[in-house]
């Protein structure tokens, strides 16, 4: 049982590290930094990190979803959706394939709140990075 607990803790830690790395990658070239987004949405990094990447969007606090929007807003087109041309050469070919799949999955969804879409894109991207493909 102890071995399984240690493995589970390692998985949780690696998931948290990957989530943080993905957010950092998205915001590193943007005009708004993570600290500015945290402050703007009255959040601490601990509050953001406490939300598991697998948490259903309906259960994620609005401030955390809007924090996600703040981080990646520089990559949105005029339609409010991820613009792959704005992402440019950031990331690997795999990253672009995953983002393209996430975009296809969520661009046509019309019943989302303003901050749901960016959170879903980041969540989809995270899942894709874990598995190499997205889950439908």
Secondary structure, 3 states (H helix, E strand, C coil): CHHHHHHHHHHHHHHHHHHHHHHHHHHCCCCCCHHHHHHHCCCCHHHHHCCCCCCCHHHCCHHHHHHHHHHHHHHECCCCCECHHHHCCCCCHHHHHHHHHHHHHHCCCCCCCHHHHHHHHHHHHHHHHHHCCCCC
